[in-house]
Amino acid sequence: MVQLYNLHPFGSQRVVPCKQEPAHFCCGQDVLFVASAAASCRVEVFAVREQGRCEALGSFATLGPVLRMAHSSAGDYLVTIEEKSKATFLRAYTNWRCMSAGSSRVCVRMVGHKMEESYSETLKEQMSVVEMPLSDPPLCISCCPVNGDLLVGCKNKLVMFCLKYRVINQNLTLLDFERSLILHIDNLIPAEVAFCARHIAIATELDVLILKLELVQRSADRTDRCAQGVSAPEKVVDGGVKDENPSTHPLQLELDEFIICQKPVELLGEESKLCEIPVTLESTELPTEDTKHFQVQYLLFRRFAPDQSPFGFCEETKLHSVQLLPVYQTGISATAYEETENKRKLLSLFCFFSLPHVGYLYSLGKLVELISTYQYSEKSEQAVLTPQFLHVITSQNLQCFTVRCSAAAARGEDPYIDTTMKVEYSRTYENVKTESCIHLLSEAHLLVRAAIMDPHFLKSDEKEDLVRAFRESCAFLGDCYSRFDTKDYHLALPYYRMSGLSMTEVLKRIVSEGDEIQTYERGFIFYLTHSLNEDSNEELSKESGNKVLQIFYLADPVQLPDILCSPSMRNICPLTAVKYLQEVEKMMPSVVLTLTKAFLALKMGNLTMYEHEMQSYKETTLACGFIGQPRLLQQRKEGIVMPTEFAVHLKEMQPGLLVAATVALHENSKIELEEADTFFKMLYNSSENTIPQLLVDFWEALLVVSSQEKVLQELLLRVASQYVWRISKKQLPETKPLKTTEDLINSCSHFGLIVPWVTSVMSVGCLYDKDYHEDISRLQSLLCSQSINIASVLPVLEPLTEADSVGLTVRVLCNTRLGKYEEAIDQLLSRCPDAAVFYAQHELKGDSQALWWNKLLPELCKRTRRTGNDCPVLISSLKETLSIVAMELELRDFLSLLPEDGTAAFFIPHLLHCSQRKLVT
């Protein structure tokens, strides 16, 4: 905050020629209302034209002298508190603009009075005065700038009137009011009130209370503070009801001799409930389906103590100028001011109030906080807050202070706006290394930002100049935070970003020409670090890049590997960079430094140096080293992961290291699975649908180490899909896989041991299967494990039919995992009966053992009877099955399973074997 001496942001000044002595005035949109002194009882209206011209629109009579008045932009009405015969009246003047057309007709009506359609023609052309009777005299008033609702302050209560638009007919709509809510507040006589967007500010002589009316959903059987007819709760003192007769208080006898003052208090947010000022709501509108129910939220309570002096208390210490200021966000698509007005949205709300020598500004957002205090050099009489300035009328002058309302509101929309510096703009301080420079430049930036947020900005002829000034102020602030040693050094980054300057342009502003060594502050290093670590399309020249290397070598040498891997540093001299790294390595050796030197050696084409660096550590250590600097392998361009020259070289010479490094990056959240897919495909210039073998190697390696179930299932489906595709398309991998099936079975639990019956089936398979043995055995090994979800993999396996041994084993394995043993037995007996017994020996155990005699034995008998002696394989399988069943069943049960038309000589040996086993037992 800065006070502007002898300077006010006014375009012009005019003296308004009033016919009578003015007593009160208020402004509304493009008009000025002036209430005359007690003798005349009139209000004069003046139109404020362009370039400050004032034109009298006319005047109208009031019931009596005006004590208070306010104008509402919503509804365009004037509300007054008037006095007559020692009684006060609340009146609203609507349709007052008809006076400019020469009409002097006035219609006076009571609030809520139903207007007849017969009066429609005359109502169009006359001013309406709405009388609003109250049970208690009105003390103060405020109109909500958002919706035009009216709040009236009375002793111990506030009365809210909702603005209504009464449709008389299709050609006429009248303004009316409905008393909708009463806030009962014990022991409170409001001196001023402010009302905006259901926020209420109440001020007494030394207290300020800010409330918010929250909409609530009210159930049918719920009784709460929103209920009608609920009176204010009585305050309990010492277990009883508060005594309303002050004469009985034990301290009353002392009051003539002592002044008792309470301590100053400031309560914000939830703590403001502790103010001990109970508020009770009473709904007064007729209940309908659309009736709104509210509850009270306390936002702020502040109590001040009177100023003290050696001669006693200052009786003039009173609060004044309570104001709620809304700041709007306008629709960017609007092309005219009227459209902007319709599209505006409440962005933030601020509250201001003042004592004679100091003013306070609070923000009422998610957090209630004090954002500014204003010290006046003279006693203040009145103050007016705008989004950019605070104007204060003092005993001798009109003082003006800058404020940050628009900027604070903008901060919620744009986090890069800094609103923590209390300041004004001056370009003359551009090269001054003092906090005053930041102090002044920040205020300029906020003022320009506020001007851009103004609804008129969209239509302004100075739009380009304002945008240019905004970017210029951002650049100057970036310079300040780069050059100065300040705790807010990190703000150099957002201000330079908002300025639109490139890195090269910023370097020219900060770095002096020549080879002399400069000292660089934290803000500049912070800006360079973040700019270079981003995936930018800007490439620094060789000279600028080498200068950046020198800056970081002197200021923060640990960051050199990060800086050298930036896409912006492609044009640097590799030899110069290696020299800097060698110096750093003497002090702080690391695997990342070694990998960076190897990377630069490749750029220089020095393979001897490359091999020397890569042999400094074991391969596992090198793979983990890439975690510290992923951009040695991959960089982003327009959001796409691109392989570096280092990655291309590793693909050809050390593919295992490249896969291990990529796995390490994935497991440390440095690269996503989809990004890794793109990375390997781009290494081989593969199309979207082509999967290079090195990518499959990466998936298999990731299966070994990954512990995330979702990732595991995705990987299992991917490798299974690739195995099936290559088997069905008779496609061999373009490079030799890094691991054999045996390696995977030994190192990864997701690849299971291949069961014997699968080997039996494959032994009688087609010759071509042997050419794709690795893919076939990998697929079978996956299905033999318990990891893969069979239901999800079935669609992937569809290209493999049962016509060959591979398809048969895959189908039988799937049915087995799904518990469909009978289908599996039928498949084997039909396609490969040799393996049926092997299958049963391995799979039919425990709960499924009964399938030996309930499924396998009957099927073998049936098929043998059908083929006779033509199929010796079935006969040998039947004999082996009978031998096993005879060992498991009782003689009677075994006998019942034998076919009645069977050959006795064939079955008797098995019956004898079963009976002998029983005798032995």
Secondary structure, 3 states (H helix, E strand, C coil): CCECCCCCCCCCCCCCCCCCCEEEEEEECCEEEEEECCCCCEEEEEEECHHHCEEEEEEEECCCCEEEEEEECCCCEEEEEEEECCEEEEEEEECHHHHHHCCCCEEEEECCCCCCHHHHHHHHCCEEEEECCCCCCCCEEEECCCCCCEEEEECCEEEEEEEEEEEEECCEEEEEEEEEEEEEECCCCCCEEEEECCEEEEECCCEEEEEEEEEECCCCCCCCCCCCCCCCCCCEECCEECCCCHHHCCCHHHCCCCCCCCCCEEEEHHHHHHHCCCEEEEECCCCCCCCCEEEEEEEEEEECCCCEECCEECCCCCCEEEEEEEEEECCCCCCCHHHHHHHCEEEEEEEEEECCCEEEEEEECCCEEEEEEEECCCCEEEEEECCCEEEEEECCCEEEEECCHHHHHHHHHCCCCCCCCCCCCCHHHCCCCCHHHHHHHHHHHHHHHHHHHCHHHHHCCCHHHHHHHHHHHHHHHHHHHHHCCCCCHHHHHHHHHHHCCCHHHHHHHHCCCCCCCCCCCHHHHHHHHHHHHCCCCCCCCHHHHHHHHHHHHHHCHHHHHHHHCCHHHCCCCHHHHHHHHHHHHHHCCCHHHHHHHHHHHHHHCCHHHHHHHHCCCCHHHHHHHHHHCHHHCEEEECCEEEECHHHHHHHHHCHHHHHHHHHHHHHCCCCCHHHHHHHHHHHCCCCCCCCCHHHHHHHHHHHHHCCCHHHHHHHHHHHHHHHHHHHHCCCCCCCCCCCCHHHHHHHCCCCCCCCHHHHHHHHCCCHHHHHHHHHHHHHHHHHHCCCCCHHHHHHHHCCCCCCCHHHHHHHHHHHHHCCCHHHHHHHHHHHCHHHHHHHHHHHCCHHHCCHHHHHHHHHHHHHHHHHHHHCHHHHHHHHHHHHHHHHHCCHHHHHHHCCCCCCHHHHHHHHHHHHHHHHHC
